Amino acid sequence: MPAKKPSRRLRVFVIAVVLVVLSGLGYGAFWTVSTVRASYPQVSGEIEMDGLSGPVTVQRDGNGIPRLYADSALDLFRAQGYVHAQDRFWEMDVRRHMTSGRLSEMFGDGQVETDAFLRTLGWRQVAQQEYDEELAPETKEYLDAYAEGVNAYLGTRSGEELSVEYAALGFLNDYAPEPWDPVDSVAWLKAMAWDLRGNMEDEIDRSLLAARLSPEQIEELYPGYPYDRNNPIVQEIGDFAGGTGDTGGTGDTAGGDVQGDGTSPGDAADGVTTQLGALAATLDEIPALLGPAGSGIGSNSWVVSGEYTTTGMPLLANDPHLGPSLPSVWYQMGLYCTEVTEECPFEVSGFTFSGMPGVVIGHNEDIAWGFTNLGADVTDLRLEKLDNGNYLRDGEEKPYETRTETIRVAGGEDREITVRSTENGPIVSDRHDDFAETGRTAPVESGAPDRGNGYAVSLTWTALEPSNTMDAVFALNTAADFDDFRSAAADFAVPAQNMIYADTAGNIGYQAPGRIPVRGAGDGRYPAPGWDSSYDWDGYVPTEELPWELNPERGYIVTANQAVIDPAGYDHFLTDDWSYGTRSARIEELLVSKIEDGGKISMGDMQSIQLDNSNEMARVLVPYLLDIEISDPYIREAQELLEGWDFSQDSDSAAAAYYNAVWANMLQLAFGHKLPKELRVEGQCLRVRPADDSAPLEDANGQALFDTECGERSPDSAWPDGGDRWFEVVRELIEQPDSDWWTTPATRTEPAATDRDELLARALRDARWELTAKLGKDIGTWSWGRLHQLTLTNQTLGEEGPGPLRWMLNRGPWNLAGGADAVNATAWNAAGGYETTWVPSMRMIVSLADFDESLWINLSGASGHAYHEHYTDQTGMWARGEFLPWPSSAEAVAEGTRDTLTLTPGGAGAGEE
């Protein structure tokens, strides 16, 4: 049943209270209820819309989720653009400014560094090339129609009528949105590719570790994939396995001379302008639209053959793990041609991206599909020896290319930056300190040119070459069988994704798509020497040689970012930096246990698996923790929580709270203090011996001298994050009680830990005191959910806007179950705290026996408008593990429809097709 509509009187009262607070703080303008409600869209009745050739019906259910019905494909996408803009235009506008490196035009000089980095990558230029040269004519027609729909909406509204954020932005500048361009939609795929780009962070981090740790220690922190314990995705090697790829050898590492661009932020004005202008910190210097970079990013998907389901047909589940945002990155929608024909072939429903036409994940009337991140290594950092306008290449000096980019700044002067590029790619160390530090610390072979103050670092990345990925979206939407599905996947160049499949004929399948490089020398683990062309890529893995499966004998396929295939039976190198298979192994265990008991997998079983909270590392570590002899009764009381614990991380579990606190403290004691400052959480300061070898180690009185060294990484991406790579690290070290990793120095109050058991005892004690401070002395009141909370934050003004505005735009907290690399992957970073940093951004379960029996839920609601009834109306259900019905037939949709809007031709372009 649709969610119950909240009381309108209550909503208006809440809005009025907020506005009184705002006006009382002297905002210089009195915001009325009508200001907040001005952007709420019309969802019933009739609206004339420019450009339509015929009427389009928009049916919204009780949660505001729209289904669109049109007589032509172009009208369908015109209406999709219009409806996306109705609910989410602020989000769309911010996204396109980010992807084109133009955030400073909206938010002022605090975004110049972000814009400079994105201009250096050149996402917008690549997207323009794709639109001009790569995309099929039909795809361009759909993109053009979508843009027409967005602009039809913009032609009727402005300022606060588009979103309350524009009213707030009016305090800062006179910004007004420009018309939507089809390339704005294509560029969003570059942002997806950036966030799902593979192992670039690992390349950087390994290079940074080299400044402090030995090669052997670094390898201990990057264990090999446990193929003997956790199955890869593809378990039945097919005829694709043969190939000519070279798995490569060992490469050099990273570097970077920083070239300043003179873009220091200017002074901000006072009052509200100052606070809104302080958006410099709203986005990472290297932006991540889908969430913070790090080991949390991933997803689950699996599909079960009808042989093993209660319906007798396949069941398919998917839940992509992304950073939480408000509104959610996903937008639920159905797109239906009133009569399905060759000219109008769409009958598709699922999860869309606002700002992009089509359905990204979902089902049509023949097939269903889902995505998880494949994680292939599609980026290489290249060390560059630059000198006097040249770069070194195979012993010769070549002039690097330059271009000038002008960044327009709201309320300030334009800034100019110079972008430098070699044939390996843009010089990214000009823009970010991590790359520059990599250039100073990455190990190189003895024959490398003189490092000087550091090498520059360039980026080779598949997404910087034009592709036709946008064609794949529409091909998926209309695919009728596995051959169509694989054909569509062949065009899905970036980001490389695991694609699972099921159809109404009873087939299940998998395809690894993507543009995956074939390397010459090197293996991509460290930045490569850009001066040596033997490390260049030699094309891409042929599509027909990428792994796939159809109807495997085992009767199911699981993808959860684990290894795609065992390299022992496959000739191409995909990556070594997989997720380690903790989630995939647990999903497979739950499926197999049901099947081997003679049972059948039901829709309820699929839901239960998606919500499984088991902490698989706790199964390994808890026996060691319980073996520690604790004499202090206060600590022993907490230790006893672990006795008989079933390793489930329910929101109300005191044992889960204590275990995760022990885990975080153990990681910090064993690893955190041994890491370089570039990886530790910002503000975490340590006393270390002087870095300068020539500096004295003692003062005149013989007292040891120390420097203070403070961490530099954000809490959501610092080390050790505690994900399943750390599961593997600890799993291997736990049987080495005398490893140096288990040692930690004495403090003023604590003796040094000299082995595993002493360090574990200290972690047990530190966790008890930490939770006493956070949750109280009475362990009977402890719960994991009180520690592990989710707050949904508007990613722009909700981050750094004035306090009352943040209060208006943000929601939460919610107490959550789950945890890092549980199937219910509400991840947290053990170095930075217990707050949720990654979530299942949506959940869906598709029944191929009857699509109307399918289920879905989104992290937030359909609306991006604060205080709208559908702003976060799905979040509570999502947090409790509940689902909404997902009807798709015309009859079922009609039964659940609450509001019907008819868009009719009118104005310029009416009747044209």
PyMOL commands that set and color helices and strands:
alter all, ss='L'
color gray80, all
select helices_A, chain A and resi 8-24+33-37+73-99+104-107+109-121+123-134+137-154+159-161+164-169+182-195+200-209+215-220+271-277+279-281+306-308+428-430+433-441+462-464+469-478+482-490+533-535+543-545+567-569+582-596+603-610+616-627+633-642+654-670+672-674+724-733+740-742+756-775+779-781+784-787+797-800+803-809+851-853+875-880+890-896
alter helices_A, ss='H'
color red, helices_A
select strands_A, chain A and resi 45-49+56-61+66-70+298-304+315-322+331-337+347-352+361-363+367-373+379-384+386-387+390-393+396-399+401-407+415-422+425-426+456-461+497-503+508-511+517-519+528-529+537-540+548-550+556-559+685-688+707-710+789-792+811-815+827-828+836-840+842-847+855-858+884-885+897-905
alter strands_A, ss='S'
color yellow, strands_A
deselect
rebuild
show_as cartoon
